[in-house]
Amino acid sequence: MTLNAIADAYFAGLSSGDLSAVPYDENVQLRAPLSAGGSEVPISGKAAVLEFFSGVFAAIRAADVLEYFTNEAENAICVRADVHLVTGKTLRVADIFRVNAEGLVSEQENHYDPRPAIG
């Protein structure tokens, strides 16, 4: 699966409420502003990451990928996207996915201003 396809699977999964097509490593680490530890404390493990997202799917109406940026080693991608919330507000995100030698997402960092989602 290409880096773009991995990112597309993630954002399509946000829209549909199903991230099963995202090739997460069993030991993936996620950093996200709205997680219990914020961006400083990662969520560790595929099951924990999927559980976290299951709690936010109801707030998401759709997601649109705007741009892809890959590194020279072709093992990481940063994606600029708009995540549209059911409240009518939009999160402007820049999410980073790092992929290991097996082609699985080993690290994910979600970057966005969480204020539209919380207030």
RAJO-V52409 format. One record per helix or strand of 3 or more residues. SS is the DSSP state (h for helix, s for strand). FROM is the first residue (numbers start at 1). TO is the last residue. If there is no record, write none. Layout:
ss: [SS/SS]
from: [FROM/FROM]
to: [TO/TO]
//
This chain:
ss: [h/s/h/h/s/s/s/s/h]
from: [3/24/46/57/60/76/90/105/115]
to: [16/32/54/59/70/85/99/111/118]
//
